[in-house]
């Protein structure tokens, strides 16, 4: 799967950077490793990697700011690396457009599994099966929810006739909601279906992405059902 996958890895700790690069390369990934945010941005613009791994605390241009720069230019998947699971930096990274995060110190096998899960969601080497299933389950064509139109074949979204730019993760999330409008989807179910987690994950990932999606399609379009999850208003 990873034979042709190019990873941009930005990490200022020399030991972590070199050890992680070697581990990823042993799994078949091509890795460009950079020690700071500015060199990471330059490498991203020069090489256009398949996925970016960004440590939150790097010099020059911090990981959150680098994520924003990347998201302004591309929908390439981004995984943030944070030293603390409860850090506000995790939420800031997700709000900046990151698709997932991994807490340091991390096991190399866990990191590889998370990378592959993200790549599956984005259709690398094997396709995004859940997204395809969600799209198929809504009977194709264009779905309409008030001023929101979802073209499930062209993978395009319009609001009041104007195109809405969604990241692939946001699109997958919307497809899951639109497949069963009015049905409450739990955070755990969304983690399983959208983030491809076969294990427990941090539901903050879901909450932040739902909020990002709301800002694009309308704050009242997705309803919070306290204690249960979220649903798309039919």
ABEGO torsion letter per residue (X at the ends): XAAABBBBBBBABAAAAAAAAAAAAAAGBBBBBBABAAAAAAAAAAAGBABBBBBABBBGBBAAAAAAAAAAABABBBBBBBABAABAAAAAAAAAGBABBBBOBBBAAAAAAAAAAAAAAAGBGGEBAAAAAAAAAAGEEBBBBEABBBBAAAGBBBBGGBBBBBBAAAAAAAAAAAABBGBBBBAAAAAAAAAGBABBBBAAAAAAAAAAAAAAAEAAABBBBBGAEBBBBX
